[in-house]
Amino acid sequence: MASKTMLDTPAGLVPDTERLLQEITYMEGRLAEIGHDGDCAYERAIARFFEQQVAERRRQLGIA
């Protein structure tokens, strides 16, 4: 008998709410450390990336 993977079930296609919330918390914490405008081009790029990722995860959760 083959083992089932998460993608074998319809529930496996639903985003893991707890994981998304943890990722949002992590990225918002990093944004607070860096600041939303950063001190250098690298920090500004990371801040933009994190802002986009937070928005995407909020969209996935339906709280955007």
PEQUIVEN-V325958 format. One record per helix or strand of 3 or more residues. SS is the DSSP state (alpha for helix, beta for strand). FROM is the first residue (numbers start at 1). LEN is the number of residues. If there is no record, write none. Layout:
ss:SS from:FROM len:LEN
ss:SS from:FROM len:LEN
//
This chain:
ss:alpha from:6 len:3
ss:alpha from:10 len:4
ss:alpha from:17 len:18
ss:alpha from:41 len:21
//
